[in-house]
Amino acid sequence: MAEKVLLTAESKAELEKRLEELKGKGRAEMAAKIEEARSFGDLSENAEYDLARDEQAKMEREISDLENMLHNAVIIESVRTDSVGVGSTVSFSMDGKEYVEYQIVGSQDSDPMNKKISNDSPIGKALLGHKAGDAFTCDIKVGAHVTKREFKVITIH
């Protein structure tokens, strides 16, 4: 059974748009590129043709990956506020430092620079299931090292 892909509705729409672009405009442009490369002569020694075919294979893999991802997509709709779950925005402190606020999202939507962390990330996993006011410690692997971190969930919204 294929693994479910957790997505926001916005992310799903973006992936669908990208898929549509690749299947329509992308394939048409690639066919033209291959046709042009064929016009350069002998295909057995035609580097442009080989390059165009490699680009086509890469694009077709991306199409296949997007189709599989969308087929297995689960849209994050209900946001829990009683405990941390996927879709929750949680404020927390770590190691006694000022609290930070992140939204817990599926791995496809992960964007730490925009305050979105994956439910599969070490911190995301540590926070899941905890309630506002919970203080706990958790071993978190960072690179090759495992460190004990202290968390406190401040708010969930």
Secondary structure, DSSP 4 states (H G I P E B T S, - for coil): -PPPEEE-HHHHHHHHHHHHHIIIIIHHHHHHHHHHHHTTS-GGG-HHHHHHHHHHHHHHHHHHHHHHHHHTEEE-----SSS--TT-EEEEEETTSPPEEEEEE-GGG-BGGGTEEETTSHHHHHHTT--TT-EEEEEEEETTEEEEEEEEEEEE-
